[in-house]
Amino acid sequence: MSLPAVCPMRRRILNGVRTRAIPPLQRQSANVIQRLGSRNRVPIPGALYTTSRNGSDFEKEYHIDLEGLPGDVQSPEFEPVYKHISRLLNDKKITWTVTGDDLLNYYGAPKLVTGLEVCVAAVDLDRAKSVFTEASKWCMPFRPAVSLSHKIFEKYPRFKLHGVNLFITVVPDTFYGLDPLTAEKFIPARHGDSRPILYLKYHVAGIAERYTNKDQNHTTWWGMMLEFLIDGMDIDHDWCQRHLDDGAGKDSVMKKSTTAAKINRIGKLKFYEGIVTCYVDDEIRGMVLNTLGRD
């Protein structure tokens, strides 16, 4: 029996922003990325968002968020960083998982990695903040990111590695609807990967819950996260029936997973045996469907 594959993406540097290589079909279908970018769904380098800051101050701070401080080196590989995070948090017995751009990339989204996210139980948020603060030789507390696309994170701790253009934001499990955060929600550990990675179903269910929550003010942002995962992992009606509990969250995912909804997002030409999909290459689509954690 062959082992489940990992979605075929590799990290690289794009204009100073770390990302994983875009899957072959998405490289061929540049219009998909252009469509997403034109709708502000992919934060592209140089895309400055309107803020209340003075224009010159904003550009300076945005440049730091993008390029780091003077003298910073780029960090093309995240594994050494995750390994250090694991040591820091495991020593304090704090359960954590990776969320944000890097997890979206793992699950097939063509998302630029603008920083790393560490998710911990809400009751451990202050302890996790202290752990990073005390690791003062490795990182330092830093202001929130300035772009509007990151405004949703402004109240959570953010840190910057010394001498490296890399930021880490710490969020509570309640932010992603993952409470309680337990190790049972993580895929089996993989050799050479220190990231605890969520099963797709938990991430989708949590985001869908937040998306349908009428008490939050970021419906568009949460909807965007859902669409990234739906299109990146070819989520469809059958997947929803197998993995999601009945309710408003499941209904929202199924609605965004219909043929009509996918055509609206990724175009009318992306068909594979009658299915609307981002992946029309047999080998690539097979690897996507067998991504560890998808099922």
C-alpha positions as CSV (number, residue, x, y, z in Angstrom):
1,M,0.0,0.0,0.0
2,S,1.4,3.4,-1.0
3,L,1.6,6.1,1.6
4,P,-0.5,9.2,1.3
5,A,1.4,11.9,-0.5
6,V,2.2,15.4,0.6
7,C,0.8,18.1,-1.6
8,P,3.6,18.8,-4.2
9,M,4.8,22.3,-3.2
10,R,8.2,23.7,-2.3
11,R,9.1,26.9,-0.5
12,R,10.9,29.6,-2.4
13,I,11.5,33.3,-2.3
14,L,9.3,35.6,-4.4
15,N,10.3,39.3,-4.1
16,G,11.3,38.8,-0.5
17,V,8.2,36.8,0.4
18,R,8.4,33.1,1.1
19,T,6.0,30.9,-0.7
20,R,5.8,27.3,-1.9
21,A,6.1,26.6,-5.6
22,I,2.7,26.8,-7.3
23,P,1.5,23.4,-8.5
24,P,2.1,22.7,-12.2
25,L,-1.5,23.4,-13.4
26,Q,-1.6,26.6,-11.5
27,R,1.7,27.7,-13.1
28,Q,0.1,26.9,-16.5
29,S,-3.1,28.8,-15.5
30,A,-1.7,32.1,-14.5
31,N,-5.1,33.7,-15.0
32,V,-6.3,31.9,-11.9
33,I,-3.7,33.7,-9.7
34,Q,-4.4,37.0,-11.6
35,R,-8.1,36.7,-10.9
36,L,-7.5,36.0,-7.2
37,G,-5.0,38.9,-6.9
38,S,-7.4,41.3,-8.7
39,R,-10.0,40.5,-6.0
40,N,-7.5,41.1,-3.2
41,R,-7.6,37.4,-2.3
42,V,-3.8,37.0,-2.6
43,P,-1.7,39.7,-0.9
44,I,0.8,40.4,-3.6
45,P,4.1,42.2,-2.9
46,G,3.7,45.9,-3.5
47,A,-0.1,45.8,-3.1
48,L,-0.5,48.6,-0.5
49,Y,-3.8,48.7,1.3
50,T,-5.5,51.8,2.5
51,T,-4.9,52.6,6.2
52,S,-5.2,55.5,8.6
53,R,-1.5,55.8,8.9
54,N,0.5,58.6,7.2
55,G,1.3,57.4,3.7
56,S,5.1,57.6,4.1
57,D,5.0,56.0,7.5
58,F,2.8,53.2,6.2
59,E,5.1,52.5,3.2
60,K,8.1,52.3,5.5
61,E,6.4,49.9,7.9
62,Y,4.9,47.9,5.1
63,H,8.4,47.6,3.6
64,I,9.7,46.2,6.9
65,D,6.8,43.7,7.0
66,L,7.8,42.6,3.6
67,E,11.6,42.8,3.5
68,G,12.5,42.8,7.1
69,L,14.9,45.3,8.8
70,P,18.2,46.5,7.3
71,G,20.7,43.6,7.3
72,D,18.1,40.9,7.6
73,V,18.7,37.7,5.6
74,Q,15.9,35.8,4.0
75,S,14.8,32.5,5.4
76,P,14.1,30.1,2.6
77,E,13.5,27.1,4.9
78,F,11.1,27.1,7.8
79,E,11.9,23.7,9.3
80,P,14.8,24.9,11.5
81,V,12.4,27.6,12.8
82,Y,9.6,25.1,13.5
83,K,12.1,22.8,15.2
84,H,13.1,25.6,17.6
85,I,9.5,26.5,18.2
86,S,8.8,22.9,19.1
87,R,11.6,22.9,21.6
88,L,10.4,26.1,23.2
89,L,6.7,25.1,23.6
90,N,7.2,21.4,24.2
91,D,9.5,22.3,27.1
92,K,6.5,24.1,28.7
93,K,4.1,21.4,27.7
94,I,2.1,23.7,25.4
95,T,0.2,22.0,22.6
96,W,0.5,23.9,19.4
97,T,-0.1,23.6,15.7
98,V,0.8,25.6,12.6
99,T,-2.0,27.7,11.0
100,G,-2.0,30.6,8.5
101,D,-0.3,30.8,5.2
102,D,2.0,27.8,5.6
103,L,-0.9,25.5,6.4
104,L,-2.9,26.9,3.5
105,N,0.1,26.1,1.3
106,Y,0.3,22.6,2.7
107,Y,-3.3,22.1,1.6
108,G,-2.7,23.4,-1.9
109,A,-3.6,27.1,-1.7
110,P,-1.4,29.4,-3.9
111,K,-0.9,31.7,-0.9
112,L,2.2,33.8,-0.3
113,V,3.7,33.0,3.1
114,T,3.9,36.5,4.7
115,G,4.8,35.0,8.1
116,L,4.4,32.0,10.3
117,E,1.5,31.4,12.7
118,V,1.5,29.3,15.9
119,C,-1.9,28.3,17.3
120,V,-2.2,27.3,21.0
121,A,-5.1,26.8,23.4
122,A,-6.6,30.0,24.5
123,V,-5.7,29.3,28.1
124,D,-2.1,28.9,27.0
125,L,-1.9,32.1,24.9
126,D,-0.2,34.2,27.7
127,R,2.2,31.4,28.5
128,A,3.2,31.0,24.9
129,K,3.7,34.8,24.6
130,S,6.0,34.6,27.6
131,V,7.9,31.7,26.1
132,F,8.7,33.7,22.9
133,T,9.4,36.9,24.9
134,E,11.9,35.1,27.1
135,A,13.6,33.7,24.0
136,S,15.1,37.2,23.6
137,K,18.3,36.0,22.0
138,W,16.3,34.4,19.2
139,C,13.3,36.7,18.6
140,M,11.8,40.0,19.8
141,P,8.2,41.3,20.3
142,F,7.1,43.3,17.3
143,R,4.2,45.5,16.3
144,P,1.2,44.1,14.4
145,A,1.5,43.9,10.6
146,V,0.2,47.1,9.0
147,S,-1.7,45.9,6.0
148,L,-5.5,45.6,6.3
149,S,-5.3,42.0,5.3
150,H,-3.6,41.4,8.6
151,K,-5.8,43.6,10.7
152,I,-7.7,40.6,12.0
153,F,-4.5,39.6,13.9
154,E,-3.7,43.0,15.4
155,K,-4.5,42.0,19.0
156,Y,-2.4,38.9,19.1
157,P,1.3,38.6,20.0
158,R,3.7,39.0,17.1
159,F,7.5,38.4,17.1
160,K,10.4,38.9,14.7
161,L,13.5,36.7,14.5
162,H,16.7,38.5,15.0
163,G,18.6,39.1,11.8
164,V,16.1,37.2,9.7
165,N,13.2,38.4,7.7
166,L,10.6,36.2,9.4
167,F,7.7,37.0,11.7
168,I,5.7,34.7,14.0
169,T,2.2,35.4,15.2
170,V,0.7,33.5,18.1
171,V,-3.1,33.0,18.0
172,P,-5.6,31.1,20.3
173,D,-7.4,28.0,19.2
174,T,-10.7,29.9,19.5
175,F,-9.6,32.2,16.7
176,Y,-9.9,29.3,14.2
177,G,-12.7,27.5,16.0
178,L,-10.3,24.7,16.9
179,D,-11.1,24.6,20.6
180,P,-10.3,22.3,22.3
181,L,-6.9,22.0,20.6
182,T,-5.7,18.4,21.1
183,A,-3.1,16.3,19.5
184,E,-5.8,14.0,18.1
185,K,-6.5,16.7,15.6
186,F,-3.0,16.5,14.1
187,I,-1.9,14.2,11.3
188,P,0.8,11.6,12.1
189,A,4.2,13.2,12.6
190,R,6.4,13.0,9.4
191,H,10.1,12.6,9.3
192,G,11.9,15.9,8.8
193,D,8.8,18.0,9.5
194,S,8.5,19.5,13.0
195,R,5.1,21.2,12.3
196,P,2.1,19.7,14.0
197,I,-0.4,19.8,11.1
198,L,-4.2,19.8,11.4
199,Y,-6.3,17.3,9.6
200,L,-8.1,19.2,6.9
201,K,-11.6,18.5,8.3
202,Y,-10.9,20.3,11.6
203,H,-9.5,23.3,9.8
204,V,-12.4,23.5,7.4
205,A,-15.0,23.0,10.1
206,G,-13.4,25.7,12.3
207,I,-13.2,28.2,9.6
208,A,-16.7,27.5,8.4
209,E,-17.9,28.0,11.9
210,R,-16.2,31.4,12.1
211,Y,-17.5,32.3,8.6
212,T,-21.1,31.7,9.6
213,N,-20.8,33.4,13.0
214,K,-22.9,36.5,12.8
215,D,-21.0,38.1,15.7
216,Q,-17.7,38.5,13.8
217,N,-16.9,41.3,11.4
218,H,-14.5,39.6,8.9
219,T,-16.9,37.5,6.8
220,T,-15.1,38.2,3.6
221,W,-11.7,37.1,5.1
222,W,-13.1,33.9,6.5
223,G,-14.9,33.1,3.2
224,M,-11.6,33.6,1.4
225,M,-9.9,31.1,3.7
226,L,-12.6,28.6,2.9
227,E,-12.2,29.0,-0.8
228,F,-8.5,28.6,-0.6
229,L,-8.9,25.2,1.1
230,I,-11.9,24.1,-1.1
231,D,-10.0,24.8,-4.3
232,G,-6.6,23.7,-3.1
233,M,-7.8,20.3,-2.0
234,D,-10.7,19.8,-4.4
235,I,-13.3,19.7,-1.7
236,D,-16.7,18.6,-3.0
237,H,-20.1,17.4,-1.9
238,D,-18.9,13.9,-1.1
239,W,-16.0,15.1,1.0
240,C,-18.3,17.4,3.0
241,Q,-20.7,14.5,3.6
242,R,-17.9,12.3,5.0
243,H,-16.1,14.9,7.2
244,L,-18.4,17.7,8.3
245,D,-21.2,17.7,10.8
246,D,-24.6,19.0,9.7
247,G,-25.2,22.6,10.3
248,A,-24.6,26.1,8.9
249,G,-20.9,25.6,8.6
250,K,-21.3,22.5,6.5
251,D,-23.9,24.2,4.4
252,S,-21.6,27.1,3.6
253,V,-18.8,24.7,2.6
254,M,-21.1,22.8,0.3
255,K,-22.4,26.0,-1.3
256,K,-18.8,27.1,-2.1
257,S,-18.0,23.6,-3.4
258,T,-20.7,23.5,-6.1
259,T,-19.7,23.4,-9.8
260,A,-21.2,26.9,-10.3
261,A,-19.2,28.4,-7.3
262,K,-16.0,26.8,-8.5
263,I,-16.5,28.1,-12.1
264,N,-17.1,31.6,-10.7
265,R,-13.7,31.4,-8.9
266,I,-11.4,29.4,-11.2
267,G,-12.9,29.7,-14.6
268,K,-14.9,27.5,-17.0
269,L,-12.0,25.6,-18.6
270,K,-10.8,23.7,-15.5
271,F,-12.6,20.4,-16.0
272,Y,-11.4,16.9,-15.3
273,E,-13.7,14.1,-16.2
274,G,-16.7,16.4,-15.7
275,I,-15.4,17.8,-12.4
276,V,-14.5,21.5,-12.0
277,T,-11.0,21.5,-10.5
278,C,-7.7,23.4,-10.3
279,Y,-5.9,20.1,-11.2
280,V,-6.4,18.5,-14.6
281,D,-3.1,16.6,-14.7
282,D,-3.7,12.9,-13.7
283,E,-0.5,12.7,-11.6
284,I,-0.9,16.0,-9.8
285,R,-4.6,15.5,-9.1
286,G,-3.9,12.1,-7.7
287,M,-1.3,13.5,-5.4
288,V,-3.6,16.2,-4.2
289,L,-6.4,13.8,-3.4
290,N,-3.9,11.6,-1.5
291,T,-2.4,14.5,0.5
292,L,-1.8,13.3,4.1
293,G,-4.6,14.9,6.2
294,R,-7.1,15.4,3.5
295,D,-9.1,12.3,4.4
